[in-house]
Amino acid sequence: MESTPGFLLSGVSAGLKKKEKRDLALILSEVPACASAIFTKNLVKAAPLLVAEQRIASGRCQAIIINSVNANACTGKKGYEDALDVAKALSARLGISESLVIPSSTGVIGKKLPAGKIKKSIPRLLKGLGEDNAREAAEAIMTTDAFPKYASRQFSVEGKTATVSAIGKGAGMICPDMATMLCFIMTDLDIRQQSLSNALLAAADCSFNAMTVDGDTSTNDSVFILANGVLGNQEITEESENYEKFVEVLSSLCGEIAEMIVADGEGTTKVVRIRVTEARTNKDAEKIARTIATSQLVKTAFYGEDANWGRIVAAAGRAGVKIDLGKIKLYFDESKVFSEGVRFQPESRFAHVFKKPSFTVTLTLGEGKAAYSLLTSDLSHKYVSINSDYRT
């Protein structure tokens, strides 16, 4: 992964996890950065999100400190004070304004944040800062994740090489409206704050808000983006020729992190893209795609490698969208499965698709030109096991 100039990362153990695994991360821009974020739509928000929402409103940030294991959610006034206390301790060590430091947490809801352990670990966190520490930082923010998630992209701007990189986490409680996930994006571009915000929204809509594992949305879900401008390019706005290129690159990067999250869904063995095309409206396409992607019968069929096309067609029919069964066509990858109201070919000719680790289910409605696509996973025995003993 290419590091982003002007950013330093660190990941250490603060004693929050067992066996001294990394559980505390820091992202530091060498200069105050233009910043934006998207947060969970869950009305039950964790304390660090309340702090982050207030501070990100200024459009400036220089440091984000992230702990795993403990969500610091549903912890009342004390949890809010603990989030502020951690940020204050870090800002003092860095010699920067408290307003430029944002706390972030992920983990179990309802437990008091071990702020003392976190503050005690700040010196080691600072000592460990480096340009090439994406993996260490990504490991530190993992909860039930099976592997660390990080990626980067580079592209040309005014003859210079711009970099966009990200670390993320997420495995269970994954659903649109931000899923149970964290993502921290860094770029060395100089870009106007409102343009940065709009680019992030566009990228999230086709990535983080277009995936589902289990239909749950958490209290801590956040995506941050920091642009420190050290590339020295002319400030990008939505009218700039490089803006659309940036949105494309950012969307690709977010899409890669999103696919990692779905692939790491607790107990996931299949990653499936659901595509609904030829709908009357984008909203119709989205409703049908989401209904299929969240159907437990469909997801268990994916897990069982049972090419049960009937479950998919039935899910489409209950999505609340007017459809004509005679116009519908269903494909598993490139194999036509269903057409003109009946199965198109013997199941033996398309059943093999469900044995792949990833594949695409496409439903064409024959009603218009609108479309929608999202990622989903299967539902396995392991998912139940992981989440039934998550706290034990």
C-alpha positions in Angstrom: 0.0 0.0 0.0 1.3 3.5 -0.9 1.4 5.8 2.1 -0.1 9.3 1.8 2.5 12.1 2.2 2.1 14.2 5.3 0.3 11.5 7.3 1.7 9.3 10.1 0.0 6.3 11.6 0.5 4.1 14.6 -1.0 1.0 16.3 -0.1 -0.2 19.7 -1.5 -2.3 22.6 -3.1 -0.4 25.4 -4.2 -3.5 27.2 -7.8 -3.4 26.0 -7.5 -6.7 24.2 -6.2 -10.0 25.6 -2.7 -11.2 24.7 -1.4 -7.7 24.2 -2.8 -7.4 20.7 -2.9 -3.9 19.1 -6.0 -2.1 20.2 -5.2 1.6 19.9 -4.5 3.5 16.7 -3.6 7.1 15.8 -3.8 8.9 12.5 -1.9 12.2 12.5 -1.6 14.8 9.7 1.6 16.8 9.9 -0.5 19.9 9.2 -4.1 20.7 10.0 -6.2 19.0 7.3 -9.5 19.8 5.5 -11.9 17.2 6.9 -15.3 15.7 6.5 -17.2 12.7 7.8 -20.4 10.6 7.5 -21.9 9.0 10.6 -24.4 6.3 11.5 -28.1 7.1 11.0 -28.8 5.1 14.2 -30.4 7.5 16.7 -28.4 5.8 19.5 -25.0 7.4 19.0 -21.8 6.6 20.9 -20.1 9.3 22.9 -17.1 9.7 20.5 -19.5 10.3 17.7 -21.1 13.2 19.5 -17.7 14.8 20.0 -16.7 14.0 16.4 -19.9 15.6 15.0 -19.2 18.8 16.8 -15.6 19.0 15.9 -15.8 17.9 12.2 -18.3 20.8 11.7 -15.4 23.2 11.6 -14.0 21.3 8.5 -10.6 20.9 10.1 -8.9 18.0 11.8 -5.3 17.0 12.5 -5.5 13.8 14.6 -7.9 10.9 15.1 -7.4 8.5 18.0 -9.2 5.2 17.7 -9.7 2.4 20.3 -11.2 -1.0 19.7 -12.8 -3.4 22.2 -15.0 -0.7 23.8 -17.6 1.3 21.9 -18.1 3.9 24.6 -21.8 3.8 23.7 -24.7 4.1 26.1 -22.2 5.3 28.8 -24.0 8.5 29.7 -22.3 11.8 30.7 -19.2 9.9 31.9 -18.7 8.4 28.5 -18.8 11.8 26.8 -16.4 13.2 29.4 -14.0 10.2 28.8 -14.0 10.8 25.1 -13.2 14.5 25.6 -10.5 13.5 28.2 -8.7 11.2 25.8 -8.7 13.8 23.0 -7.5 16.5 25.5 -4.6 14.3 26.6 -3.5 13.6 23.0 -3.8 17.3 22.0 -1.6 18.3 25.0 1.0 15.7 23.9 0.9 16.9 20.3 0.8 20.6 21.3 -2.2 21.3 19.1 -5.7 22.6 19.7 -8.2 20.2 21.3 -10.6 21.1 18.5 -8.3 19.4 16.0 -8.4 16.0 17.7 -11.2 13.6 17.2 -11.9 10.4 19.3 -13.3 7.2 17.7 -14.2 3.9 19.3 -15.5 0.5 18.3 -16.4 -2.6 20.3 -18.9 -3.7 23.0 -21.7 -1.3 23.9 -22.4 -0.2 27.5 -19.0 -0.6 29.1 -17.1 2.2 30.7 -14.2 3.4 28.5 -10.9 2.6 30.1 -9.7 6.1 29.5 -6.8 5.7 31.9 -5.3 2.9 30.0 -5.7 4.8 26.7 -4.1 8.0 28.1 -1.2 6.0 29.6 -0.5 4.5 26.1 -0.4 7.8 24.3 3.4 8.2 24.6 4.0 4.8 23.0 1.4 5.6 20.4 3.3 8.8 19.4 6.7 7.0 19.5 5.3 4.4 17.1 4.2 6.9 14.4 5.4 6.2 10.9 4.5 6.7 7.3 4.2 3.0 6.5 2.1 1.8 9.5 -1.2 1.2 7.7 -1.3 -2.4 8.7 -0.5 -1.8 12.3 -3.2 0.9 12.6 -5.7 -1.3 10.8 -5.0 -4.2 13.1 -5.5 -2.0 16.1 -9.1 -1.1 15.2 -10.2 -4.7 14.5 -12.9 -6.3 16.6 -14.3 -9.5 15.2 -12.5 -8.8 11.9 -10.5 -11.8 10.6 -8.0 -9.6 8.8 -6.9 -5.9 8.7 -8.3 -3.8 5.9 -6.3 -1.1 4.1 -5.8 0.1 0.5 -4.6 3.0 -1.5 -4.8 4.6 -4.9 -2.6 7.0 -6.9 -3.5 9.2 -9.8 -2.1 12.2 -11.7 -3.1 15.8 -10.8 -1.4 18.6 -12.7 1.5 16.3 -13.5 1.9 15.4 -9.8 1.1 12.0 -8.2 -1.8 12.3 -5.7 -2.4 9.6 -3.2 -5.6 8.5 -1.5 -5.3 5.8 1.2 -7.6 4.2 3.8 -7.8 1.9 6.7 -11.1 0.3 7.8 -12.8 -2.2 10.0 -16.0 -4.1 9.9 -17.3 -7.7 9.8 -20.7 -8.0 11.6 -23.6 -5.6 12.1 -23.2 -4.6 8.5 -26.1 -2.8 6.8 -26.5 0.4 4.7 -26.7 3.7 6.6 -23.1 3.2 7.4 -23.0 -0.4 8.6 -21.0 -1.4 11.7 -17.8 -0.1 10.4 -15.1 2.5 10.6 -13.1 3.9 7.8 -10.4 6.6 7.8 -9.4 8.1 4.4 -6.3 10.2 3.9 -5.3 12.2 0.8 -2.5 14.8 0.1 -4.8 16.8 -2.2 -5.7 20.4 -1.7 -9.5 20.4 -2.1 -12.3 22.7 -0.9 -14.1 21.4 2.2 -17.6 21.3 0.6 -16.2 19.6 -2.4 -14.5 17.0 -0.2 -17.8 16.4 1.6 -19.7 15.9 -1.6 -17.1 13.6 -3.0 -17.3 11.5 0.2 -21.1 11.3 0.0 -20.9 10.2 -3.6 -18.3 7.5 -2.8 -20.1 6.2 0.2 -23.4 5.9 -1.6 -22.0 3.3 -4.1 -19.8 1.5 -1.5 -20.4 1.6 2.2 -24.1 2.4 1.8 -24.4 -0.3 -0.9 -23.5 -3.4 1.2 -25.2 -5.6 3.8 -24.2 -8.6 5.9 -26.9 -8.9 8.5 -29.2 -5.9 8.4 -27.9 -4.3 11.6 -26.6 -0.7 12.0 -24.4 0.2 14.9 -23.9 3.2 17.3 -20.4 4.0 16.2 -20.3 3.8 12.4 -18.1 6.5 10.9 -16.2 7.4 7.7 -13.7 10.2 8.0 -11.7 11.8 5.2 -8.7 14.2 5.7 -7.1 16.2 2.9 -3.9 17.9 4.1 -3.0 19.6 0.8 0.7 18.9 0.9 0.6 17.9 -2.8 0.6 21.6 -3.6 -2.0 21.4 -6.4 -4.4 24.1 -7.2 -7.4 23.8 -4.9 -9.9 21.4 -6.3 -13.6 22.4 -6.5 -16.5 20.7 -8.1 -15.9 22.9 -11.2 -12.3 21.6 -11.5 -11.3 19.2 -14.2 -9.8 16.9 -11.6 -12.9 16.7 -9.3 -14.7 13.8 -11.2 -11.4 12.0 -11.4 -11.0 12.3 -7.6 -14.6 11.0 -7.0 -13.9 8.0 -9.3 -10.7 7.2 -7.5 -12.3 7.7 -4.1 -15.3 5.5 -5.0 -13.0 2.8 -6.2 -11.0 2.9 -2.9 -14.1 2.9 -0.8 -15.5 0.0 -2.9 -12.4 -2.1 -2.2 -12.7 -1.5 1.6 -16.5 -2.3 1.4 -15.8 -5.5 -0.4 -13.3 -6.5 2.2 -15.9 -5.9 4.9 -18.5 -8.0 3.2 -15.9 -10.7 2.5 -15.0 -10.6 6.2 -18.6 -10.7 7.3 -18.8 -12.9 10.4 -18.9 -16.5 9.0 -19.1 -15.3 5.4 -18.2 -17.8 2.7 -19.8 -16.1 -0.2 -19.7 -12.5 -1.5 -22.6 -11.8 -3.9 -23.4 -8.7 -5.9 -27.1 -8.2 -6.4 -27.9 -6.1 -9.6 -31.4 -5.0 -10.5 -31.6 -3.4 -13.9 -34.2 -2.1 -16.3 -36.3 -0.7 -13.5 -38.7 2.3 -13.8 -36.8 4.3 -11.2 -33.6 3.9 -9.2 -35.6 3.7 -6.0 -37.6 0.8 -7.4 -34.3 -1.0 -8.3 -32.8 -0.3 -4.9 -35.9 -1.6 -3.0 -35.9 -4.9 -4.9 -32.1 -5.3 -4.6 -32.2 -4.7 -0.9 -35.1 -7.1 -0.4 -33.2 -9.9 -2.1 -29.9 -9.1 -0.4 -31.4 -9.1 3.1 -33.6 -12.2 2.6 -32.5 -14.8 5.1 -33.9 -17.5 2.8 -31.8 -16.2 -0.1 -28.7 -15.8 2.1 -28.9 -19.3 3.5 -29.3 -20.6 0.0 -26.0 -18.9 -0.9 -24.4 -20.6 2.1 -25.8 -24.0 1.1 -24.6 -23.5 -2.5 -28.2 -24.1 -3.4 -29.1 -22.3 -6.7 -32.6 -21.7 -5.4 -33.8 -19.2 -8.0 -37.3 -19.3 -6.7 -36.3 -17.6 -3.4 -34.8 -14.7 -5.4 -37.8 -14.2 -7.6 -40.2 -14.5 -4.6 -38.1 -11.9 -2.7 -38.4 -9.5 -5.6 -42.1 -10.0 -5.6 -42.5 -8.9 -2.0 -40.4 -5.7 -2.3 -43.4 -3.5 -2.7 -42.6 -2.6 -6.3 -44.9 -3.3 -9.2 -43.3 -5.9 -11.5 -44.5 -8.0 -14.4 -43.4 -11.6 -14.0 -43.5 -12.2 -17.7 -40.9 -9.5 -18.3 -38.4 -10.5 -15.6 -35.1 -12.2 -16.5 -32.8 -13.6 -13.9 -29.1 -14.4 -14.4 -26.5 -16.1 -12.2 -23.3 -14.6 -13.5 -23.8 -14.9 -17.3 -26.2 -17.9 -17.1 -29.8 -17.1 -17.8 -31.9 -18.8 -15.1 -35.4 -17.5 -15.4 -37.4 -15.8 -18.3 -41.0 -15.3 -19.4 -42.3 -16.6 -16.0 -40.5 -19.9 -16.0 -37.1 -21.5 -15.4 -35.1 -20.9 -18.6 -32.8 -24.0 -18.5 -32.1 -27.1 -16.4 -30.7 -26.2 -13.0 -27.7 -28.5 -13.7 -26.4 -25.8 -16.2 -26.3 -22.9 -13.6 -26.0 -24.6 -10.2 -22.2 -24.5 -10.4 -22.2 -20.7 -10.0 -23.2 -20.9 -6.4 -20.1 -22.9 -5.6 -17.9 -19.9 -6.4 -16.7 -17.7 -3.5 -18.1 -14.7 -5.3 -20.6 -14.2 -8.1 -23.3 -11.9 -9.4 -27.1 -12.2 -9.3 -28.8 -10.0 -12.0 -32.5 -9.4 -12.2 -33.7 -7.4 -15.2 -37.2 -6.0 -14.9 -37.9 -4.9 -18.5 -39.6 -1.7 -17.3 -37.1 1.1 -17.8 -33.4 2.2 -17.7 -32.8 2.6 -13.9 -30.6 0.2 -12.0 -29.0 -0.4 -8.6 -26.3 -2.7 -7.3 -25.1 -3.7 -3.8 -23.0 -6.4 -2.1 -24.3 -9.0 0.2 -23.0 -12.2 1.9 -24.3 -15.6 2.8 -25.6 -16.5 6.3 -23.7 -19.3 7.9 -23.7 -21.4 11.2 -20.5 -19.5 12.1 -22.3 -16.2 12.1 -24.7 -17.4 14.8 -21.8 -18.9 16.9 -19.7 -15.7 16.7 -22.6 -13.4 17.8 -24.1 -15.7 20.4 -20.9 -15.7 22.4 -19.5 -12.3 21.3 -19.2 -11.1 25.0 -18.2 -14.4 26.5 
